[in-house]
Amino acid sequence: MLADRYRLGGTLGDGTMGTVRRAVDTALDRDVAVKEVTVSGLPPEELAALYSRILRTARAAAGVRHVNAVTVFDVLEQDGRPWIVMELVDGRSLAGVLSGEGTLRPRDAARLAQPLLGALQQAHRVGVLHGDVTPASVLLEHSGRVVLTGFGLAVFEGPADLARIVSAVGSAAYVAPELTMGPPGPPSDLWSLGATLYSALEGGPPFQRATDAETLEAVAADPLPPPRHAGPLTPVVEALLRKDPDQRPDAEQARRMLADAVAGPSVTATQPITPPPSPPPPPPPQRVTHETRPPPTVPVAPPVPVPAAGGTGPGGQAPHPPGAPAGSRPRRKARIRALITAASLLLALIGGGITVWKLTSSPHHAPQSVPSTAPSTPPSAPPAPPAPAQPPSGTPAAAPQQVVQDYYAAISNRDYRRAWDLGGKNLGGSYEEFAKGFATTASDSVTVTSVSGNTVGVQLDATQTDGSHRYFSGTFTVNNGEIVSAAVQRR
């Protein structure tokens, strides 16, 4: 029993950062996942300092509230080690899907990347870096939800930590090039996402080499092998993988680029995508708190040829990286070779480890304060509602349960305008009355209990600003992506 509350069960996975186990939260009678963080190879005083930073950063990660970011329920210390309690995600990792079934089609890779960008955007907004975006940290839930895991588990305070980063991530191929020279920032997460997207499309990361040292050198200095199977996503992948972090798009810009690509006829799907077959039974109803609609489940296309690790351009010449002056590659390699050599020596000494990223002061990515988990005071005079947003042409309407989940996620995030557009306008009263009705609500968690056609049954846990809870149950009727009627009663 952990902390006299969590009854530990079987192991779900092991890695360099510790062990993940299934558990039961006996206080709330729900299944959870528990990460026991273990690090080896460090002196006791360094280990204690590292664990302290992990606990601090994991608590900050608990403030990331997004449907596509794994929910951190609790962070505690027992037996001298950090333990992190998270939602239990019933699904498969992207790494497992790619290994077992092959690469993704461009339209499916776009649907994968869009929610991941949303999760990263929300994390960066509250001052949290991920630091470990790889195919292994992306889960594809059987319900169709894409979940980014590992927030708060990746401390980087300088290039000397590079070896621990590579050990924790498991591959130098997903480490952004600027980390060979200095601290990370939000653009570093976006580069890692670009490498993950490239891997999903091409069958492997773009700069993978025989050793970690060679891979880090290629990441920092080699030109990007042109993606051969990305189709309309090629500009997005190339932009995310620019060497200079200042030249990469931010999360919002990348989302717009993806939206433009998805809107094209070559990647637009007219029907929801069937999820990949999976032997486990359907998962029980799960608690959902989020702000954006989860995309359809990402399917997997048949395997496609994988480009050579060091792809070349026309005429056998390696293409020149965008934004880099001719002749800069030898000089850049010379600058970083010493750092990479030192990192590779450390890699030989470290048997395992974990890194925790932290935002550092920089003109390119200034840290933001992490908000308190206590709810903020709602605005006394909500602004007038905007005109209803229209879905993009050719985009299928969201599934009824997704609309209901989005509705309550918007309320939890005090985005009353979005909740109004999702159906609050159809439930009677003015916008001002609608928004003021949630003045004492800190957050709403919704569990979908049934779906029959356009009718969605739910149970609600409304946390109040004074810390108390109110429980409701009811049904919602959804039509064309909007709630058109509701019948909710307090339990």
C-alpha positions as CSV (number, residue, x, y, z in Angstrom):
1,M,0.0,0.0,0.0
2,L,1.4,3.4,-1.0
3,A,0.6,6.3,1.3
4,D,-2.1,4.3,3.0
5,R,-4.3,5.0,-0.1
6,Y,-3.0,3.4,-3.3
7,R,-3.1,-0.4,-3.5
8,L,-0.3,-1.4,-5.9
9,G,-0.9,-4.1,-8.6
10,G,1.0,-5.5,-11.5
11,T,3.7,-3.9,-13.5
12,L,2.7,-2.1,-16.7
13,G,6.1,-1.2,-17.9
14,D,9.8,-0.7,-16.9
15,G,12.3,1.8,-18.2
16,T,15.4,3.9,-17.4
17,M,13.2,6.3,-15.4
18,G,11.6,3.6,-13.1
19,T,8.6,1.3,-13.1
20,V,4.9,2.0,-13.9
21,R,2.4,-0.1,-12.0
22,R,-1.3,-0.5,-12.0
23,A,-3.0,0.5,-8.7
24,V,-6.3,1.2,-7.1
25,D,-7.0,4.6,-5.4
26,T,-8.9,3.2,-2.4
27,A,-10.2,6.7,-1.5
28,L,-12.0,7.2,-4.8
29,D,-12.3,3.6,-5.9
30,R,-10.7,4.1,-9.3
31,D,-7.9,2.5,-11.2
32,V,-4.7,4.6,-11.6
33,A,-1.2,4.2,-12.9
34,V,1.7,4.8,-10.4
35,K,5.2,5.6,-11.5
36,E,8.0,4.7,-9.0
37,V,10.9,6.9,-10.0
38,T,14.3,5.2,-9.5
39,V,17.7,6.5,-10.5
40,S,21.0,4.7,-10.3
41,G,24.6,5.8,-10.7
42,L,24.5,9.0,-8.6
43,P,26.1,9.8,-5.2
44,P,23.6,10.1,-2.4
45,E,23.7,13.9,-2.1
46,E,23.2,14.3,-5.9
47,L,20.4,11.7,-5.9
48,A,18.6,13.5,-3.1
49,A,18.8,16.9,-4.9
50,L,17.6,15.2,-8.2
51,Y,14.6,13.6,-6.5
52,S,13.7,16.9,-4.9
53,R,13.7,18.6,-8.3
54,I,11.7,15.7,-9.8
55,L,9.0,16.1,-7.1
56,R,8.9,19.9,-7.7
57,T,8.6,19.6,-11.4
58,A,6.1,16.8,-11.3
59,R,3.9,18.9,-9.1
60,A,4.1,21.7,-11.6
61,A,3.2,19.2,-14.3
62,A,0.0,18.4,-12.4
63,G,-1.1,21.9,-13.5
64,V,-1.2,20.8,-17.1
65,R,-4.9,20.3,-17.8
66,H,-5.6,19.1,-21.3
67,V,-7.5,16.2,-22.8
68,N,-4.4,15.0,-24.6
69,A,-2.0,15.3,-21.7
70,V,-2.0,12.6,-19.1
71,T,-3.6,13.7,-15.9
72,V,-1.3,13.7,-12.8
73,F,-3.5,13.0,-9.8
74,D,-0.9,13.0,-7.0
75,V,2.8,13.4,-6.3
76,L,4.3,12.0,-3.1
77,E,7.5,10.7,-1.6
78,Q,7.9,7.3,0.1
79,D,11.0,5.2,0.9
80,G,13.1,8.2,-0.2
81,R,11.8,8.1,-3.8
82,P,9.3,10.1,-5.8
83,W,6.0,8.4,-6.7
84,I,3.7,9.9,-9.3
85,V,0.0,8.9,-9.5
86,M,-1.6,9.3,-13.0
87,E,-4.7,8.4,-14.9
88,L,-4.6,4.9,-16.2
89,V,-4.7,5.0,-20.0
90,D,-6.0,1.9,-21.7
91,G,-4.1,1.8,-25.0
92,R,-0.9,1.2,-27.0
93,S,2.1,3.4,-27.4
94,L,2.9,4.9,-30.8
95,A,6.2,3.1,-30.6
96,G,4.5,-0.2,-30.3
97,V,2.1,0.5,-33.2
98,L,5.0,1.6,-35.5
99,S,7.1,-1.4,-34.6
100,G,4.3,-3.9,-35.0
101,E,2.2,-2.4,-37.9
102,G,4.3,0.1,-39.8
103,T,4.2,3.7,-40.6
104,L,1.2,6.1,-40.7
105,R,-0.4,7.8,-43.7
106,P,0.0,11.6,-43.8
107,R,-3.6,12.3,-42.9
108,D,-3.4,10.0,-39.9
109,A,-0.1,11.5,-38.8
110,A,-1.7,14.9,-39.0
111,R,-4.5,13.8,-36.7
112,L,-1.9,12.4,-34.4
113,A,0.2,15.6,-34.3
114,Q,-2.7,18.0,-33.8
115,P,-3.7,16.9,-30.3
116,L,-0.1,16.5,-29.2
117,L,0.6,20.1,-30.3
118,G,-2.5,21.2,-28.2
119,A,-1.1,19.4,-25.1
120,L,2.3,21.0,-25.5
121,Q,0.8,24.4,-26.1
122,Q,-1.1,24.2,-22.9
123,A,1.9,22.9,-21.0
124,H,4.1,25.7,-22.3
125,R,1.4,28.2,-21.4
126,V,1.7,27.2,-17.7
127,G,5.5,27.1,-17.8
128,V,6.0,23.3,-18.0
129,L,8.3,21.6,-20.5
130,H,7.9,18.0,-21.5
131,G,11.5,17.1,-22.5
132,D,10.7,13.5,-23.6
133,V,8.5,13.6,-26.7
134,T,9.1,10.4,-28.4
135,P,6.9,7.6,-29.9
136,A,7.2,5.8,-26.6
137,S,5.6,8.8,-24.7
138,V,2.6,8.9,-27.0
139,L,-0.3,6.6,-26.2
140,L,-3.2,5.7,-28.5
141,E,-6.2,5.0,-26.3
142,H,-8.7,2.4,-27.5
143,S,-11.4,5.0,-27.4
144,G,-9.6,7.1,-30.0
145,R,-7.9,9.6,-27.7
146,V,-4.2,10.5,-28.2
147,V,-2.4,11.0,-24.9
148,L,1.0,12.5,-24.3
149,T,2.6,11.0,-21.1
150,G,5.8,11.7,-19.2
151,F,5.3,15.4,-18.1
152,G,7.5,16.3,-15.2
153,L,9.8,13.4,-15.7
154,A,12.4,14.8,-17.9
155,V,16.2,18.5,-14.7
156,F,18.3,20.0,-17.3
157,E,20.6,22.7,-16.1
158,G,23.3,22.6,-18.7
159,P,25.1,20.4,-21.2
160,A,26.6,18.3,-18.5
161,D,23.1,16.8,-18.0
162,L,23.0,15.7,-21.7
163,A,24.0,12.1,-20.9
164,R,21.2,11.7,-18.4
165,I,18.8,13.1,-20.9
166,V,19.8,10.6,-23.5
167,S,19.7,7.8,-20.9
168,A,16.1,8.8,-19.9
169,V,14.8,9.4,-23.4
170,G,16.4,6.2,-24.6
171,S,17.6,7.7,-27.9
172,A,19.6,10.7,-28.8
173,A,17.7,11.0,-32.0
174,Y,14.8,12.8,-30.3
175,V,17.0,15.4,-28.4
176,A,16.8,18.9,-29.9
177,P,20.1,20.2,-31.4
178,E,20.3,23.2,-29.1
179,L,20.7,21.0,-26.0
180,T,24.2,20.2,-27.0
181,M,25.0,23.9,-26.4
182,G,22.6,25.1,-23.7
183,P,19.2,24.7,-21.9
184,P,15.9,23.7,-23.5
185,G,12.8,25.8,-24.1
186,P,9.4,25.2,-25.7
187,P,11.0,25.0,-29.2
188,S,13.0,22.0,-28.0
189,D,9.7,20.1,-27.3
190,L,8.5,21.0,-30.8
191,W,11.7,19.7,-32.4
192,S,11.2,16.4,-30.6
193,L,7.6,16.3,-31.8
194,G,8.9,16.9,-35.3
195,A,11.3,14.0,-35.0
196,T,8.4,11.8,-33.7
197,L,6.2,12.9,-36.6
198,Y,9.1,12.1,-39.0
199,S,9.5,8.7,-37.5
200,A,5.8,8.0,-37.8
201,L,5.9,8.8,-41.5
202,E,9.3,7.5,-42.5
203,G,9.8,4.6,-40.2
204,G,12.6,6.1,-38.0
205,P,14.0,9.3,-36.7
206,P,15.9,11.5,-39.2
207,F,19.3,11.5,-37.5
208,Q,19.7,8.0,-36.1
209,R,23.3,6.8,-36.3
210,A,25.2,3.8,-34.9
211,T,26.1,5.4,-31.6
212,D,24.6,8.1,-29.4
213,A,27.6,10.4,-29.9
214,E,27.3,10.1,-33.7
215,T,23.6,10.7,-33.4
216,L,24.0,13.8,-31.3
217,E,26.5,15.1,-33.8
218,A,24.2,14.5,-36.7
219,V,21.3,16.1,-34.8
220,A,23.3,19.2,-34.2
221,A,25.0,19.6,-37.6
222,D,23.8,17.3,-40.4
223,P,21.1,18.5,-42.9
224,L,17.7,17.0,-42.6
225,P,17.1,14.0,-44.9
226,P,14.1,15.1,-47.0
227,P,11.0,13.2,-45.9
228,R,9.8,10.9,-48.8
229,H,6.4,9.9,-47.5
230,A,5.1,13.0,-45.7
231,G,3.2,14.4,-48.7
232,P,1.4,17.6,-47.7
233,L,3.0,17.4,-44.2
234,T,6.5,17.9,-45.6
235,P,6.5,21.7,-44.8
236,V,5.4,21.1,-41.3
237,V,8.0,18.4,-40.6
238,E,10.8,20.5,-42.1
239,A,9.8,23.6,-40.1
240,L,9.6,21.7,-36.8
241,L,13.1,20.2,-37.5
242,R,14.9,23.4,-38.2
243,K,18.3,23.6,-36.4
244,D,17.8,27.1,-35.1
245,P,15.0,27.2,-32.4
246,D,14.2,30.8,-33.3
247,Q,13.2,29.7,-36.8
248,R,10.8,27.0,-35.8
249,P,7.1,27.6,-35.6
250,D,5.6,27.8,-32.2
251,A,2.8,25.3,-31.2
252,E,0.0,27.5,-32.5
253,Q,1.7,28.2,-35.8
254,A,2.4,24.5,-36.2
255,R,-1.3,23.7,-35.5
256,R,-2.4,26.1,-38.2
257,M,0.1,24.6,-40.7
258,L,-1.3,21.2,-39.9
259,A,-4.9,22.4,-40.2
260,D,-4.1,23.8,-43.7
261,A,-2.6,20.4,-44.6
262,V,-5.6,18.5,-43.3
263,A,-8.0,20.7,-45.2
264,G,-6.4,19.7,-48.5
265,P,-8.1,17.0,-50.5
266,S,-5.2,14.6,-50.2
267,V,-5.5,14.2,-46.4
268,T,-9.1,14.9,-45.6
269,A,-11.1,12.0,-44.3
270,T,-14.9,11.9,-44.7
271,Q,-15.5,9.2,-42.2
272,P,-14.2,8.6,-38.7
273,I,-11.1,6.3,-38.8
274,T,-11.5,2.8,-37.5
275,P,-9.2,2.2,-34.6
276,P,-6.6,-0.6,-34.9
277,P,-7.8,-3.9,-33.5
278,S,-6.9,-4.7,-30.0
279,P,-7.5,-7.7,-27.8
280,P,-8.3,-6.0,-24.5
281,P,-12.0,-5.4,-23.7
282,P,-13.5,-1.9,-23.8
283,P,-12.2,0.2,-21.0
284,P,-14.5,1.3,-18.1
285,P,-15.8,4.8,-18.1
286,Q,-13.0,7.2,-17.4
287,R,-12.7,10.6,-15.8
288,V,-12.1,13.3,-18.4
289,T,-11.0,16.9,-17.9
290,H,-9.9,18.6,-21.0
291,E,-10.3,21.6,-23.3
292,T,-10.1,20.3,-26.9
293,R,-11.9,17.6,-28.8
294,P,-9.9,14.4,-29.1
295,P,-9.4,13.4,-32.7
296,P,-10.4,10.1,-34.2
297,T,-8.2,7.2,-33.4
298,V,-5.1,7.2,-35.5
299,P,-5.0,4.1,-37.7
300,V,-1.9,2.5,-39.0
301,A,-1.1,2.0,-42.7
302,P,0.9,-0.9,-44.2
303,P,4.7,-0.6,-43.8
304,V,6.4,1.6,-46.3
305,P,10.1,1.8,-47.3
306,V,12.3,3.5,-44.8
307,P,14.7,6.1,-46.1
308,A,18.4,5.6,-45.5
309,A,19.7,7.2,-42.3
310,G,21.7,9.8,-44.2
311,G,19.4,10.6,-47.0
312,T,20.7,12.8,-49.9
313,G,19.2,15.3,-52.3
314,P,19.3,15.4,-56.0
315,G,22.6,14.4,-57.6
316,G,23.7,12.6,-54.4
317,Q,24.4,15.8,-52.6
318,A,23.2,16.3,-49.1
319,P,20.6,19.1,-49.0
320,H,21.6,22.3,-47.2
321,P,19.5,23.0,-44.0
322,P,17.2,26.0,-44.3
323,G,18.5,29.1,-42.6
324,A,22.1,28.0,-42.3
325,P,24.8,29.7,-44.3
326,A,26.9,27.6,-46.7
327,G,30.0,26.3,-45.0
328,S,28.5,26.5,-41.5
329,R,28.3,22.7,-41.0
330,P,32.1,22.0,-40.4
331,R,32.3,25.0,-38.0
332,R,29.2,23.9,-36.1
333,K,30.5,20.3,-35.8
334,A,33.8,21.6,-34.5
335,R,32.0,23.6,-31.8
336,I,29.9,20.8,-30.5
337,R,32.2,17.8,-30.9
338,A,33.9,18.4,-27.5
339,L,30.5,18.6,-25.7
340,I,29.2,15.4,-27.4
341,T,32.4,13.6,-26.6
342,A,32.0,14.5,-22.9
343,A,28.4,13.4,-23.0
344,S,29.2,10.1,-24.6
345,L,31.8,9.4,-21.8
346,L,29.1,10.1,-19.2
347,L,26.7,7.8,-21.0
348,A,29.2,5.0,-20.5
349,L,29.2,5.7,-16.8
350,I,25.5,6.1,-16.1
351,G,23.6,2.9,-15.8
352,G,20.2,4.6,-15.7
353,G,18.7,7.9,-14.9
354,I,16.0,10.5,-15.2
355,T,16.0,14.1,-16.2
356,V,13.6,16.9,-15.2
357,W,13.4,19.8,-17.5
358,K,12.9,23.3,-16.1
359,L,12.3,26.5,-17.9
360,T,15.3,28.8,-17.7
361,S,15.6,32.6,-18.3
362,S,16.4,33.3,-21.9
363,P,15.4,36.0,-24.4
364,H,13.9,33.2,-26.5
365,H,11.8,31.3,-23.9
366,A,11.3,33.2,-20.7
367,P,9.8,31.0,-17.9
368,Q,6.3,31.5,-16.8
369,S,4.9,31.1,-13.3
370,V,3.1,27.9,-12.7
371,P,-0.4,28.6,-11.6
372,S,-1.7,27.4,-8.2
373,T,-3.9,24.4,-8.3
374,A,-6.4,26.4,-6.3
375,P,-9.1,27.9,-8.6
376,S,-8.9,31.5,-9.5
377,T,-11.7,34.0,-9.0
378,P,-14.0,34.0,-12.1
379,P,-14.5,37.3,-13.9
380,S,-17.4,39.3,-12.5
381,A,-18.6,40.5,-15.9
382,P,-18.1,37.9,-18.7
383,P,-17.6,39.3,-22.1
384,A,-20.3,39.1,-24.7
385,P,-20.4,35.7,-26.5
386,P,-18.7,35.5,-29.9
387,A,-20.4,34.4,-33.1
388,P,-20.7,30.6,-33.2
389,A,-17.6,29.0,-34.7
390,Q,-18.1,27.1,-37.9
391,P,-16.3,23.8,-38.3
392,P,-13.8,23.6,-41.2
393,S,-15.2,22.5,-44.5
394,G,-15.0,18.8,-45.0
395,T,-14.4,18.1,-41.3
396,P,-16.9,15.5,-39.8
397,A,-18.9,16.6,-36.8
398,A,-17.5,15.4,-33.5
399,A,-18.9,12.3,-31.9
400,P,-21.6,13.1,-29.3
401,Q,-19.6,12.0,-26.3
402,Q,-16.7,14.2,-27.5
403,V,-18.9,17.2,-27.7
404,V,-20.1,16.7,-24.1
405,Q,-16.6,16.1,-22.9
406,D,-15.4,19.3,-24.7
407,Y,-18.3,21.2,-23.2
408,Y,-17.3,20.4,-19.6
409,A,-13.6,20.7,-20.3
410,A,-14.2,24.3,-21.6
411,I,-16.1,25.0,-18.4
412,S,-13.3,23.6,-16.3
413,N,-10.9,25.9,-18.1
414,R,-13.2,28.9,-17.7
415,D,-13.6,29.1,-21.5
416,Y,-17.3,29.9,-21.2
417,R,-17.4,31.2,-24.8
418,R,-16.4,27.8,-26.2
419,A,-18.9,26.0,-23.8
420,W,-21.6,28.5,-25.0
421,D,-20.8,27.6,-28.7
422,L,-20.8,23.9,-27.9
423,G,-24.4,24.1,-26.7
424,G,-24.8,26.4,-23.8
425,K,-26.7,28.8,-26.1
426,N,-29.3,26.0,-26.6
427,L,-30.0,25.5,-22.9
428,G,-31.9,28.7,-22.2
429,G,-31.0,32.1,-20.8
430,S,-28.5,34.7,-21.9
431,Y,-24.7,34.3,-22.2
432,E,-24.2,36.4,-19.0
433,E,-26.5,34.2,-17.0
434,F,-24.9,31.1,-18.4
435,A,-21.3,32.2,-17.4
436,K,-22.4,33.4,-14.0
437,G,-23.9,30.1,-13.3
438,F,-20.5,28.6,-12.9
439,A,-19.1,31.3,-10.6
440,T,-18.7,28.9,-7.7
441,T,-17.4,26.0,-9.9
442,A,-13.7,25.4,-9.8
443,S,-13.7,22.4,-12.3
444,D,-16.1,19.9,-13.8
445,S,-15.1,16.3,-14.4
446,V,-17.4,14.2,-16.6
447,T,-17.6,10.4,-16.9
448,V,-19.5,9.1,-19.9
449,T,-21.6,6.2,-18.8
450,S,-23.5,5.5,-22.0
451,V,-23.9,6.5,-25.6
452,S,-27.0,5.7,-27.6
453,G,-27.2,7.4,-30.9
454,N,-27.1,11.1,-30.2
455,T,-27.9,10.7,-26.5
456,V,-25.0,10.7,-24.0
457,G,-25.4,9.6,-20.4
458,V,-23.0,11.2,-17.9
459,Q,-22.0,11.4,-14.3
460,L,-20.5,14.7,-13.1
461,D,-18.2,15.7,-10.3
462,A,-18.3,19.5,-9.9
463,T,-15.6,20.7,-7.6
464,Q,-16.5,24.0,-6.0
465,T,-14.3,26.9,-5.2
466,D,-14.5,26.1,-1.5
467,G,-13.1,22.6,-2.2
468,S,-16.5,20.8,-1.8
469,H,-18.0,18.5,-4.4
470,R,-21.4,18.4,-6.0
471,Y,-22.4,15.3,-7.9
472,F,-24.9,15.1,-10.9
473,S,-26.1,12.6,-13.4
474,G,-28.1,13.1,-16.6
475,T,-28.3,12.9,-20.4
476,F,-27.4,15.2,-23.2
477,T,-28.7,15.2,-26.8
478,V,-26.2,16.2,-29.4
479,N,-26.9,17.2,-33.0
480,N,-24.3,18.3,-35.6
481,G,-21.6,18.9,-33.1
482,E,-23.8,20.9,-30.6
483,I,-25.7,20.0,-27.4
484,V,-29.3,20.7,-28.2
485,S,-30.9,19.6,-24.9
486,A,-29.9,18.3,-21.5
487,A,-31.6,16.7,-18.5
488,V,-29.2,16.8,-15.4
489,Q,-30.1,16.1,-11.8
490,R,-28.1,16.4,-8.6
491,R,-27.3,13.2,-6.9
